[in-house]
């Protein structure tokens, strides 16, 4: 699914009005009807306070409020500014005059803001995605008041005060804190940033019939990965296939006292379909792998405690390196040697190997084109330095990926997979229970397996993140978020892949 900048969304709206064709006020009516149909049962019997701003977002709010009134809901429609409304908002304001049960409160004409009761729902339609500066004056004060209420808040399209992309310089006190956001046709990029969760709450896309041809033609660098795309990426297994058809992978992971990461990554790699897996291990730790993952072969390091060497690379199609290998000088030298000898093989780099890259940045030039790097926020900060906000972090990631010709997997909620051409693919699967020890090691094993099966780096990273999150979601349904472990994610990998391929 494409994610468009707010300026592009306005262009798609205009194109729809002109080429469907449809009157803009009727397109507003269609959006309001879609919202009404979505909320009418969820909030049955609840009282509504509808906040309607002067622009078209206010028109959406007034139209939805009218539909709620006609359906028998108790509704107060609050207009902070009752003059200078947009034409379509004014049309919807005029329609209320024909409803004797409509209660319209005009704050700029002395009306008093109604008090919410415990069951009250606030419908926020003050400002839409076209906002380009922080709120001030009466609107800022109104947002502060609403945020002080102990009320459920529904935002129409986007929480008022929040901007669609960057919120650098915005005033957090001037942004509605919504419980749930119903966004029209597409999510806004800002919904996918951790710092904005407090404003957006849970969000849901409501299709409103914008022009399909225009949406297909318009270009963007931002996407939300969808199940059908992942299904197209994953290979089918021919009837006469054998293990050699699905790649021989080399995993370099673990050190003395830290073998859990190697076990988790190895198990995930094999559960995702790898044909063969060899794990490079310190001498005194190989028994751990033999006992925990008997399907994996081992290559035994001359060191008893750490990664200092690797086997001849000829048999391997893909290499994964980093989980719990440590950052000692011997490890750094061995990692540098690996990069000198990796050739055209696919490579995924994680954890301690990323920390080594951050401290020895000359090694970045040795990374093969389309190497997959999977940093968590702390590791990425070590690579590129700090950022001002999450939009700035994304800009830094795009720049890093383009400069070093690598695929970045920025782990977290809505994991962002970034291509060297600047394209960003956000992952919709996953849950907070996956914020647990070893979860990243599982992702490394999944991506390594997909690379070894011949899947291109960008596709392997996108599919890997999706499968990882989906398995976590399935595990969460059984275990709950607090009890979820990395092993639970591995346990559901088969079901996750099967559900995608159905």
PyMOL commands that set and color helices and strands:
alter all, ss='L'
color gray80, all
select helices_A, chain A and resi 6-19+24-39+56-70+87-98+107-109+137-148+172-174+189-192+194-200+212-217+227-233+243-246+260-271+283-292+329-341+352-359+361-366+377-384+390-404+432-434+439-452+457-479+486-491+493-501
alter helices_A, ss='H'
color red, helices_A
select strands_A, chain A and resi 2-3+48-52+75-79+103-106+121-125+152-156+180-184+202-206+222-224+248-252+276-281+297-300+318-321+346-349+372-373+407-410+416-418+424-426
alter strands_A, ss='S'
color yellow, strands_A
deselect
rebuild
show_as cartoon
